[in-house]
């Protein structure tokens, strides 16, 4: 019998934005652009806009990645789950449709090297892709001594949180999401964090937008 897995929740999504021009424009529009800048392998330099939706237990965020011109401009979407991501991977590792792989990367990979297994991120990637977005699973390992802060960012424009992700989706695109989430999706699926995944019928699968709620809504 296939093991029952915890439902996946929305973690973050990213768009490629060379030289980070778009987040600077959003900052002028009243969004709080987080001061931290993180580099990932492949010369991916990342900036963030953080949110703490009222119904969510964990902070969600938008990520903006400046990377070399020769690399893909495809956007990305990450889900997370309750419990161990490595255990989840082992339960689905033989899935012939998704063809998942597991990766660990320590937070200080630039100093210690990528092979050192210190505290860091865990990822599950999928061998099967769609053109609309790079989709994967993320887990953030946390030190028992330093729990992750959940204090919300303060956006001058009143923005509170990410409440929806909109995709145009073909039948095969919808099936892809259903296989990853292990849930039937009949138009809209509410994830455990309260974020809605909205799949609108379309001739091709693509990432259409992000819905953000505000105090003025």
N, C-alpha and C positions, 0 to 999 in steps of 0.2 A: 504494500500500500504506500502511495506517495505521501511523505510527511506534510502536515499542514503547516504553512508558513505564515508568519505575521504579515499583515498588510503593509505595503510600502507607502511612505509619505513623501511629500515634496521636500527637497533639500535646497537646491538652488538652480538657477539657469544662467547661462552666459551668452554673450555675443562678442564677436571679434570687433575690435575697435582700435586700430593702429594709432598710437600716440595719445590715446585716451581723450579724444576730443568730445565724444558723446557724453561721458560722465561729467565733464566740466560744464557742458551745456545744461545737464540736469541739475547740477549744483546751483547754477544761476536761476533755475526754475524752482528752487526751494527744497531740493533733496539734500540730505546730509551725506556728503561724500566722505566715506571713512578714510582716515589718514593713512592706514596701513597699505603697503604695497608688497605683494608676494610674488616671487618668481618660481615657476614650475619648469621642469625639463622641456627643452625645445625652445628656450628663450621666450617663454610665455610670461609676460609681466602683467599682473592682475591688480585691478582696483575694484572696490566693492561699495554697494549701497545696501545697508542692513535694515531689516524690519523685524518687528516683534508683534505679529498679529495677536489680537486678544484671545482667540481660541487655540492658538498653537502653543505647544510645550517647548519648542525649540526655535531659535532664531532662524529666519529665512533670509536669503539675500540674492541680489543681482550681481553678477560678476562681469567685468569688462576686460577682455584680454587683448593686449597689444602683442603681436607676434610677427615673425618675418613674412614678407610679402609672398613668398613662394608657398606658404602653408595655406591650408583650407580655411575659408571664411564660414564654414558651417557652424551654426549655433549649437549649444549644448544644454542638456537637461539631466540633472542628477536627482535620484530618489534615495531615500534612506529607510532603514527598517529598525524595529525594536529588536534588541538582542544582538548576537554576534553575526557579523557579515560573513566571516569565514565559515561558520556553521551553515549559514544559508547557501553559500557557494557549494559546499560539499553535498547539499541536498539536491542541487540542480546541475551539478557539474557535467552530467552525461546527457543533458538536454540537447537533442540533435538539431533543434530549430535555432536556439539562441547561441549555442556553443560558447558558454561563459568561461572566462579566465579570471584568476585572482591576482591582485597586486598589492603589496605593502610598500609604502614609502614613508620613511621617517621625516619628521618635521624639519630636522636640520640636515637634510640630504646634501645640501651644497657643501657643508663642512665635513660631514662624516662619510659621505659616499652613499650611493643608492642601495648598496647591498647590506648595510648595517640595519639590524632590526630593532631600532629604538622606537619610542612612542611616536605615533604618526597617523597617517591616513591608511585606511583599507579601501580598496576599490574592487568592484566586479565589473569587467568589461564584457561586451558581447561580440562574438565573431560575426554574427549577422548584423548588418547595418541598414539604416534607411537614410535617404538623402536629406530628409528634412532636418535632422539634428543628430548629434552624437549623444547617445543615451547610455547612462551607466549608473551604478550604485556606489554610494559613499558611506564610510563610517569614520568618525573622528574619535581616535583613542584619547582618553582624558586621564590625567593624573589624579589619584585620589586626594592628593594634597592641594591641588589647584583646580577646583571645579570650574567649568566654563561659565562665564558671566552671561546672564540673560537680560541685562538691562537694555531697554529699547533705545534705538536711535531717535532723535528728535528732529522731525522734518518740518521746516517752517511752513511748507505748503499744506500741512495737515495730513500727509500720507501716513497711513497706519500699517498696512501690510499687503502682501500678495495674496489675493483671494482666488485667482483663476489663471489657467494656462490655456490658450486657444490654439488648436491645430486644425488646419484643413486636412482631411484624411480620406484616402481611398480605402477600399475594403481590406487590402493587404496592409496598409498603414495601421488601420484599427486593430487588425489581428496581431501586429507586432506589439502594440501597447498591451493588448490583452495577454499575450504570452509573458511579457515582462512582469506585469502587475498581477497575473493570475486571477484576473477578474473580468467578467463580461462587461463591456462598455457599450451602452445603448444611448449614445449621444453625449451624456455628461456623467462623470464619475466623481463623487466626493471622496477625497482621500482622508485618512485618519486625522490629519492636521487641520482639516477644514478647507483646504485648497481644492478647487474644482478643476478637473481635467476635462476640457470641452473639445470634443472631436466633431467638427462640422464636415458633412459630406463634400468632397472636392475631387477634381480630376487628377490632382497630384497631392501628395502629403507634404505639408510644409508648416513651419512654426509661424503662426500669425501674430501672436502678441501675448502680453501679460496684463492681467487686470489687477489694479491696485485700489484698495478702498481708502477713503479719507474721512476726516472729521466733517467735511462739508457734504458728504454723500447722503 
